[in-house]
Amino acid sequence: MFAGEHGDCAKKAGNEGKMACTASFASLDLTPDQKTKMDTAMTEHHKAGCTEATEAKFMKDAKGILTPEQFAKFKAECSKKEKAGA
């Protein structure tokens, strides 16, 4: 698993279909500081468990860490993966 990938988070929590975005951070051209913050947010999300509330908090955190352009790309990648059933 690489940064930005939640793996089988939804299955572990019994929330099929409610999985945090599995988009790769690699495509976002993150600064070292952004990467550290996103990795921390991802770790906290996993520790808290995969629920709708923790997913919303993760996305809110991501929005605060990423530039508007990066966040738009991140959300677009998330949408593509959700539609593909990832």
RABELUR-V666397 format. One record per pair of residues at least 12 apart in sequence whose ideal C-beta (glycine too) atoms are under 7 Angstrom apart, sorted by the first residue. I is the first residue (numbers start at 1). J is the second residue. D is the distance in Angstrom with one decimal. If there is no record, write none. Layout:
# RABELUR-V666397
i->[I & I]
j->[J & J]
d->[D & D]
This chain:
# RABELUR-V666397
i->[2 & 3 & 3 & 3 & 3 & 3 & 4 & 4 & 4 & 5 & 5 & 6 & 6 & 6 & 9 & 9 & 10 & 12 & 13 & 13 & 13 & 15 & 15 & 18 & 18 & 19 & 20 & 20 & 20 & 20 & 21 & 21 & 21 & 22 & 22 & 23 & 23 & 23 & 23 & 25 & 27 & 28 & 28 & 28 & 28 & 34 & 34 & 37 & 38 & 38 & 41 & 41 & 41 & 41 & 45 & 62]
j->[24 & 25 & 35 & 38 & 39 & 42 & 23 & 24 & 25 & 22 & 24 & 19 & 20 & 22 & 46 & 50 & 50 & 50 & 49 & 50 & 51 & 50 & 51 & 52 & 55 & 50 & 45 & 50 & 55 & 58 & 74 & 78 & 81 & 81 & 86 & 74 & 77 & 78 & 81 & 38 & 77 & 66 & 70 & 73 & 74 & 65 & 66 & 65 & 62 & 65 & 58 & 61 & 62 & 65 & 58 & 74]
d->[6.4 & 4.6 & 6.9 & 6.8 & 5.7 & 6.9 & 5.7 & 4.6 & 3.7 & 5.1 & 6.6 & 5.9 & 4.4 & 5.4 & 6.9 & 4.3 & 5.8 & 6.7 & 5.5 & 3.8 & 6.6 & 5.7 & 6.8 & 6.0 & 6.6 & 6.7 & 6.1 & 6.5 & 5.1 & 5.6 & 6.9 & 3.5 & 6.8 & 5.2 & 5.4 & 5.7 & 3.4 & 5.2 & 6.3 & 5.6 & 6.9 & 6.8 & 4.7 & 6.1 & 6.1 & 5.6 & 6.6 & 4.6 & 6.6 & 5.7 & 5.8 & 4.2 & 6.4 & 6.8 & 4.2 & 6.2]
